[in-house]
Amino acid sequence: MLDILFTVIFIALFLWTIKLMFKISWGIAKILATVLLVLAIPALVLCLIFAGGFVLLIPIGIVAGVVGIIKMFT
């Protein structure tokens, strides 16, 4: 009878430890995701600014070249 009681207690403790492990790993995952998000958002904004800036450089360069050529001949 005592072994059944100990078995039930150990199974309950085992289930509680598994539940605690999931809670801890979920908390660590949330913290890690928050840190990665905080680092990724400014990097994404900078990449978008640089990519958009480089795309705009081509038309601006063409317009500046045309203006320069026009000023050179007039």
MOGI-V362656 format. One line per field, one symbol per residue. phi: phi as a letter, one per 20 degrees, with the letter a starting at -180 (. if undefined). Layout:
phi = ???
This chain:
phi = .fffffffffffffffffffffffffffffffffffffeeffffffffffffffffffffffffffffffffed
